[in-house]
Amino acid sequence: MSLPIGAVVRLERHVRVLDGGAALLGGHPMRLLRLAPRARPLVTDRTVLVRDAATAALADRLVDAGLADPVVGTLPDRDDPWTLVVPVRDRPGPLDRLLASVHGASEVIVVDDASADPAAVAAVARRHGARLVALPENLGPAGARNAGLAEVATPVVVFCDSDIVLDPDTVPLLLRHLADPRVAVVAPRIAGLGASPSWLGRYEDTRSSLDLGEHPAQVRPRSPVAWVTTACVVARREALTDGFDASLRVGEDVDLGWRLTAAGHRVRYEPAAVARHEHRERPADWFLRKAVYGSGAQGLADRHPAHIAPAVLAPWSAAFLALVAVQRRWSLAAAGVVLVGSGLRIGRRLAPLPQAPAVGLRLAATGGVSALAQGMALLLRHWWPAAVVACLVSRRARRAVLVAAVVDVALEYRRDPAHLDPLRFALARRLDDLAYGAGVWWSALRARSTAALRPAIVRTTRR
């Protein structure tokens, strides 16, 4: 039994309940789960209450399939001893602010990753009663965390970067997920420190690369929440074994999560717990950091080639996207035929559900929208250097890029304008994409590999 008695799991918001509760459709990858007659009454109001072995088994299966998430408020409080590990290089001011926000740790370990002014870091650590581990040479975030991890004696370790501030309930809420023995790592939502006076700061408050949204999720490759940052995480010490890949200067958190998932552990994202982050707001620093994030793609492609694709498409959705990109009347008509044909085929696979044809068409429409969104992201973010070259010689390429840019900004600005006027929001959005894409291409050219740039065509299998 993974989840404890009294825990509640709630169906993920996109899961469809079909055939009067006899089947559930959703998850990542999408699957149809048919419930046995005795299991159907256990799902009430889109939730399952764990009260015995049968409900525990159903809840566990739903969580494993990505169809449901534990409700953190129903998980028991935990008093696990935990050690805070803080990797830092200089930045004594933010370090002082972080350590002042820490409550309940059994021990605090500050790892000085070869600071230019080690005395300032040592003074802050000493003032807060933290143990200092000073490294003679700079190892980077992964190596510094590993050095701290080697000193941890408690069953739980909490990693925090120096530019984080903990809310009082951040760690206690995250610890609740350890009631599930399969959970190895759980991460909070990363929010800004507060209202920012700068336009880039206001953009980051709602579009930070570290903010993974307001919905809980099981973290796994090729899902809406495919990774979590270790800017702040709670982890089981024993599950981490040797810790991070110290050869990675960026993307080490993604690599760790994917390795844990491959080993059968669960990695969870819990937005009810919030950690505050000091976003970069100076334009040069902000742009460089976005590019650094992109530069991690090639290292991940080397280690996890099946998970790093910038777009993941089924054969039919790839054909649909290609036909739309041709921008001819005949190609648009053909794209419509592909969409409808795929919907009918999906419907046949869902038979004998009475709603199968309609559900199949809706799923195909959703897949078509997803393909278009991924195509826009390729043009504007991952492939923008190639798109620029194409625009120099092709009117259709220019039209595609212009439409993609306008639609992207319109949809994102409508969702949350970040307290910016449309012009500055559009500028920040495009600079964000340019920086990240530049990092991806720089790493690809340096490695002489296109692995991080190639979309994946994935065939679905019957379940």
N, C-alpha and C positions, 0 to 999 in steps of 0.2 A: 504494500500500500504506500503510494507516494505522498498523497495529500492527506492531512490529518482529519479526523472526525470534526465536523463543524465547519470545514472549509466550503466555500461556494465557488464554483466556476461559472462564468458567464459566456455565452456564445459570442464570438467575435462579430462585430457590427455588420459585416458583409455576408455572414452566413445566412443562407436561405433555408427556412424550415418548409419542407415539401410534403405533399401527400398526407395532410392531417397529422404531421409529426412523425411519420414513418421514415423520413429520410432527411438528411442534412447535406447541404451542398455548400462547399467553401473550402477554406484552407489554402495553404501555399506549399506545394502546388495544389491546384483545385482538385477536389475529389468529392465523390458522392458516397456518403456513409449511410447505409441502411440500418435502421435500428430494429432489433428484435422486439416482438410484441411486449415482452416483459420490461424492456428498457425504455419504451416510449413514455410511460407515465413518469419516469424519473426526470425528464426534462420539462420543467414548468416555468413559464414566463422567461424562457430563454436562459434558464439557470439550472444547475444541478447542485444539490446539497449533499455533501459527503456525510453519510450517516451509518454506512455499513460497508462490507466488502464489495457488494454489487455496485453501489453508487461510487465507491472509490475507484473501481475498475473502469466504469464509464467515464468518470471525470478525467482519469489519467489518459484514457484513449483520446478523448476530445482535445486535451491539452497537447498531447503528442502530435496529433494531426493538424495542429494550428487552428482548430475550430473553436476553441474556448480558451479563456485566460482566467487564472485565479483572481478572485476579488480580494485585494490585499487587506481590506478591513476585516475580513472573516478569518484571516490567518492569525494564529496566536502570537502574542508578544514573546520575544526571545531575550534571553540575558547572556548570549554567547560572549565570552571575552574576545575583544578584538584589538588589533594593533593598527595604528595609522602609519602608513609609509608615505612620505612626501619627498619626491625627487625635486631638486631645485638647483638652479645655477644662477647665482646672484639673486636679484629680486627680493631683498630682505623685507621691504615694505609689504608686498603682498603676502609673503610668508608669515609675517607677524599678524596680519589680518586673518589668515586662515587658522593659525594655531589658536587665536583668541576665540574662534567660533567652535572649537572642538570640545565636546563634552562626552564623557563616558568611556573614553579609550583606556585600555589597560596600560598601553604604552604608546608613545609617539616617537617614531624614528624619522629623522631628517637626513636625507642622503644628499650631501653637497657634491654635485657633479663637476668638480674642478672649477669653482667660482673664481672670478678675477679678484674678488674681495672676500675671501673665506672668513675673515674675522667678523664681518658684518652678519653673515649667515650664522656663524657660531654664537654670536651674541644673542640673536633672536631665539635660537634653539635653547640656549641656556636660560633665557628669561622665562620661557614657557615650560621648563623642565623636560624638554625633549632630549632623546639620545641622538648624538650626532655621529654619522658615518661619513667621513671625508674621503673622497676618491682622489687619487693622485693624478688621474688623467680623465678627460671627458669621455664618458661611455655612451652618452645619449639617454633618452628617456627609458628605453627598454633595459639597458645595462644598469642604470641607476636604480630602477625598480627592483631588478633582480638582486642587487646588492642589499637593498633593504629587506627584501623577502627572505634572504638567507638568515637574517637576524630575528625573524618573527617566531615566537614560541606559542602564540595563541592559535586556536583552531580557525579563527577568522582574521583576514587581513583586509583593511580598507586602504585603497590607493587614492590619493588626492594630489592633483597638481597644485602648485603654489598660488595660482590665480583663481582658485576656487574658494568659496565661502559656504560653509555648511549651515543649513537651517537646523533648528533643534531636533526636528523629527526625521531628518534625512536618513541617518543611519538606522534608527529604530524601525522605520518602515521597511527599509531594504532587508534588514535582518529577518523580518517575518517570512520572507520567501524561502529562507533556509529550513523552514518546516518541511519543505519538500526535499528529501535527501538527494534527489537527482539534480537540484539546482546547484551549479558551481559558481556562477557569477550573476550578480544582479546590479543594474545600473539605474540611476535616477534620471529625471529630465534635467537638462542643463539650460538654465535661464540666465538672463542678464542680471547684473548687480542692481540695476534700477534704471529709471528713465535717463536716457542719454541726451546731452545737448547737441551732439554732432549728428549729421545726417547718416553717416556710415554706421554710427552706433545705434541709431534708431532702426536702420535696416537690419543690423545683426540681432536686435532684440526679437525680431520675428522670423529671421531667415538664417540664423546661425547654423553653420554646418554641424554643430554639436547638438542642436536641439532636434530630437527625433519625434516630436509631436506629443499630442495629448492622450493617445490611446495606448494601453498596455499591450505588450506583444511578447511572444517567444522569438528570440533572436536566432535567425538561421539564414544561410545564404539564399539569394534569389527570393527573398520575401520583402514586404514593405519595410521591415526593420531588419536589415541584413547584418548590422554590426552595431556595437556600442563603443563609445569612447571610454578609455580608462583615465580620463581626466578626473573621474570620480566613480569608483565601483567598490562593491563589497564582494568578497570572494572566499571560498573555502580554501584554506591553506593546502590541504592534502590534494585537492583537485588540480592545483597549479603545477605540481611536480617541480620542474626546473624553471618554470616561469615563462618569460617573454623571450622571443628570438632577438638576441642582442645585436645581430647583424642588421636588423632593420632600424633605421633612424626615423621612419614614419610608416604608419600602417601596422605597427606591432600590436596594437589593440585589436584590429580586425583579424589579424593572423591568430592571435590567442583565442578569440571567440570561435573562429572556425575550427581550430584544432580541438577545442573542448567539445563542440557540437559533434564533430566526427568521432570523438571518443565515447559518445553516448550521454554526455552531460547536457543539462539544460542551462541556457543563458537567457536571462529575462530582462526586459525593459519595463520599469515601473514609474510612470510619470506622476503618480500621486506623491512620490518623494522628489524633492527639488533640491538641486545644488546650484548655487549662484556662481557665475563665471564672469571674469573681467574681460570683456570682448576687446579685441584690437580695434582701434578707431582711427589711428593715423593712416592715411591712404596707402603709403608705401608699405607699412608693416602689415596692414590688412591684405593687400594684394599679394604680398610675398607669402603670407601664411596660407592663403587659398591655393597658390601654386604649389607650395610644399605638400599640401594634402593630395593634390593631383599626382605629384611625383611618386607617391607610394604605390601607384597602380601596378607598375612593372614588377616590383618586388613581390606583390601579392599574386600577380599572374604567374611568376616563376614557381610559387609554392602552392597556389590553388587555381590552376588553370581552368577548372570547370566552373568557378564561381565569380570571376572578375569581369565578365563580358559587360560592355557598356549598355547593351540592349539584349533582351531575351525574348525571342519571338517563336511562335509556332510556325510551321511551314505555311499554313494558310494566311496567317497575319503578316508574315514577311511578303507573301505575294500581294496581299491587299495593299500594304504600304508601298511596295514598288510600283504598283499600278497607279496609285494616287500620285506618286512622285512624277510620273510621266506627264501628267497635266494635259491630257487630251480627252476629248469627249468619249472616244471609244474606250480609253483606259479607265476613266471614271465609271463608265457603265460596266466594264469588266470587273472593277473593284466591287461594285454593288453585287454582281453575280457571285463573286467569291464570298462576300459577306453572308449573303442569304444562303448560299449552298453550304457554308460551314455551319450556320445556325441550324439548318435542317439535319445535317449529319450529327451535330452534337445532340439534337433532340432525339434522334434515333438511338444514340448511345445511352440516353437517359430513360428510354422505355424500360418497363411499362408504366412509368409515372404518368398520371393523367395530364399533368401540366407540361409534359416533356417538350412538345413542339414550341410552345411559347417561351419556356425557359431557355431552350436552345437558341432561339433568335435573340433573346435578351443577352445571353452570355456572349454570343458572337458580336453583338453591338458593343458590349463592354470591351471585348477583346480588340475590336477595331479602334475604339477610342484610345485604348492603351497603346496600340501600335503607333497611332498618330502622335501620341505624347512622347513615346520613345524616339520616334523619328525626329521630332522637333528638338529633343535633347541632344541627339547626335549632331544635328546641324549647328546648334547654338553653343554646345558645351564640349562634347568629346571630339567632334570632328571639325571644329570651326576653322583650323588652318586649311584643311582641304576644301571646306565650303567657301572660304575666301577666294581660293584659286579658281574654283568652279564659277563663282560669281563674275570673275573677270572675263569669262568666255561664253557664259550661258545666261540668256534672259530667264529661262525657267529656273535656274539655280537662284538667281537674284529674287525672283518672285517667291520661291519657296522659303528662302531665308527671311525675307521681309514679312511674309504672312506668319511664319513661325514666331518671329520676334514680337509682332503685334499681339498675336493670340496669347503667347506665353505671358506677356506683361499684363494683358487685360484680365486673364484668369487669375493670376497670382495677386494682382492689385485688388481685385474684387474680393478675394478670399481674406486678405488682411493687408491694408495699405501701409502698415508700419509707420503711421503718422508722418508720411512723406507725401509730397506732391508727386503726381504721376511721372514727371520728367526725371526727378532725382531717383525715384524708385526704379524706373527703367534703366537709368545709367548704372545704378548699383547692381541690378540684376545682370546686366550684360557684362560688367566688369568681373563679377563673381564667376560667370561662366568662362570668360576669357582667361582668367587666372588659373582656374582649375584645369581647363583644357590644355593650357600651355604647359602645366606641370606634367600632365599625362603624356603629351607629345615629347617633352624633353626627356622623360624617363624612357620612353619607347625608342627614341633615336639613340640615346646613350647605350641601350642594350641591344640595338639593332634587331628589335622584335616588334611585331604588330599584335602580340597576344592581348595586350590591354586595350586595343582599339577594335578588335573584331567582335561583332555581335554573335550571339549564340542562337542557332536554330534548334529548337528542342521539340521533339515529338512527344506528345502526350500518350500515356498508356492507360488502358482500361483498368479501372479499379473496382 
